C-alpha cells in the first residue's frame, strides 16, 4: 500500500475523511461539508508534505481539530471574497 499515492481520491482516505467530518460536525461545526474538509486536506494539510503510507495519511486527517478548520475556512472565505466581483454579492446586499 505504501507505493500507492495518498490523496483524497483513495477510498480508504475518503472513509477516514467521512469519519472525521462526522466528528467535526458533532464538535461545533454542524454545517461543515465534505468538500470543506477535502479542501483543507489538499490545500493546507498535504500542500507541502504528502503522506507516505495509509496510516500516516489517516493519522493526519484524524488529528485535524475544530479550531484549525475554523481558521482555514475563515481565511479561505476572505481570499475567495477578495477575488470576487461586487456583482457576485448582489443577492446579499440587495441589488
C-alpha positions as CSV (number, residue, x, y, z in Angstrom):
1,X,0.0,0.0,0.0
2,X,2.9,2.4,0.6
3,X,3.6,2.7,-3.1
4,X,0.1,4.0,-3.7
5,X,-0.2,7.8,-3.9
6,X,-2.2,9.0,-0.9
7,X,-4.8,11.6,-2.0
8,X,-8.4,12.3,-1.4
9,X,-9.4,10.1,-4.3
10,X,-8.3,7.0,-2.4
11,X,-11.4,5.2,-1.0
12,X,-9.8,4.4,2.4
13,X,-8.8,8.1,2.7
14,X,-12.4,9.1,1.8
15,X,-13.7,6.8,4.5
16,X,-11.4,8.4,7.1
17,X,-12.5,11.8,6.0
18,X,-16.2,10.9,6.4
19,X,-15.5,9.7,9.9
20,X,-13.6,12.9,10.7
21,X,-16.3,15.0,9.1
22,X,-18.9,13.5,11.4
23,X,-16.7,14.1,14.4
24,X,-16.1,17.8,13.5
25,X,-19.9,18.2,12.9
26,X,-20.6,16.9,16.4
27,X,-17.8,19.1,17.9
28,X,-19.0,22.5,16.8
29,X,-19.1,22.7,13.0
30,X,-22.6,21.3,12.2
31,X,-22.7,22.9,8.7
32,X,-19.2,21.6,7.6
33,X,-19.3,19.8,4.3
34,X,-17.1,17.1,2.9
35,X,-15.7,19.5,0.3
36,X,-14.5,21.8,3.1
37,X,-12.5,19.0,4.7
38,X,-11.2,17.9,1.3
39,X,-10.1,21.5,0.6
40,X,-8.3,21.6,3.9
41,X,-6.5,18.3,3.3
42,X,-5.4,19.3,-0.2
43,X,-4.7,23.0,0.3
44,X,-3.3,23.0,3.8
45,X,-2.6,19.6,5.4
46,X,-0.8,18.0,2.4
47,X,0.2,21.1,0.5
48,X,3.9,20.7,1.4
49,X,4.2,17.1,2.5
50,X,2.4,14.1,1.2
51,X,2.0,11.1,3.5
52,X,3.9,8.0,2.5
53,X,1.6,5.4,3.9
54,X,-2.1,4.9,4.6
55,X,-1.6,5.0,8.4
56,X,0.3,8.3,8.1
57,X,-2.5,9.8,6.0
58,X,-5.2,8.6,8.3
59,X,-3.3,9.9,11.3
60,X,-3.0,13.4,9.6
61,X,-6.7,13.5,9.0
62,X,-7.8,12.2,12.4
63,X,-5.7,14.9,14.1
64,X,-7.4,17.8,12.4
65,X,-9.1,19.9,15.1
66,X,-12.1,22.2,15.0
67,X,-10.1,25.4,15.6
68,X,-7.8,24.6,12.6
69,X,-10.8,24.1,10.4
70,X,-12.3,27.4,11.6
71,X,-9.1,29.3,10.8
72,X,-8.8,27.6,7.4
73,X,-12.4,28.3,6.4
74,X,-12.2,32.0,7.6
75,X,-9.0,32.6,5.6
76,X,-10.4,30.8,2.6
77,X,-13.6,32.9,2.8
78,X,-11.6,36.1,2.9
79,X,-9.4,35.2,-0.1
80,X,-12.3,33.9,-2.1
81,X,-14.3,37.1,-1.4
82,X,-11.3,39.3,-2.4
83,X,-11.2,37.6,-5.7
84,X,-14.9,38.1,-6.4
85,X,-16.7,40.9,-8.1
86,X,-19.2,43.1,-6.4
87,X,-21.9,41.7,-8.6
88,X,-21.3,38.3,-7.0
89,X,-22.7,39.6,-3.8
90,X,-25.9,41.2,-5.2
91,X,-28.1,38.6,-3.5
92,X,-26.6,39.5,-0.1
93,X,-26.6,43.3,-0.5
94,X,-29.9,43.5,-2.3
95,X,-29.2,44.7,-5.8
